[in-house]
Amino acid sequence: MGILNVTPDSFSDGGNYTAVDSAILQAKRMIDDGASIIDIGGESTRPGAAEVAIEDELQRTIPVIEAIKARFDTVISIDTSKARVMAEAISAGADLINDVRALQEEGCLEVVAKSKVPVCLMHMQGQPRTMQTQPQYNDVVNDIMQFFTQRIETCERAGIARDRIILDPGFGFGKTLEQNYDLLANLAKFKRLNLPILSGTSRKSMIGNLLNRVVSQRLAGSLTTAILAVEAGASIIRVHDVQETVDSIKILQYMHQQQA
């Protein structure tokens, strides 16, 4: 999954792809590099990020979805927590909902239930503006497992079939450095829920803070965490650096074939 932030303030690439033309060029690069999903986001969810008005988010994302859908045969994901944005994105051609708030905002369950698209439910403790202020868990893995179990049940009651659900433990979203790596070390445990796992660690502070690297220096760490996630059973890897990640995973897969 290639990340396409059409925002002015995302932590890694904010402001780079706010124009439709530049967004299309970046989408083409990622598709050519091997991305099978393009994840379009119109609201930054980095720590401390301010909320974005619905109209602003729609103006940022819908023209980009329509333009990419008209030009490329690729799966488009909309990264949003707003019901209206979800609905209009689906109408514009979005194939997947990627929600950091796991369909907990008003109207979101209903929008997804009425559609046929799959949804990725992410775990986040708190809200982006405050989520990194002393996050606390009894047991980070078990607590998130319980959260997923509850959200899956809620989705099923709302009419969203289980086979439409993807799970994302939410690296960096209300987790300390140690909690993030505890999650990564135990990522395989989420396979017990028998649903696809999405892992998103690309360029995040869990890499920068451990290695003392600024955002532009986090490629090696991003690749390592991507490989570890694939080894743990993740089905989707959400990244900024598509070509390098695809190359790394191809080598990993080839080695697995050699060992079979």
Disulfide bonds with the S-S distance in Angstrom:
none
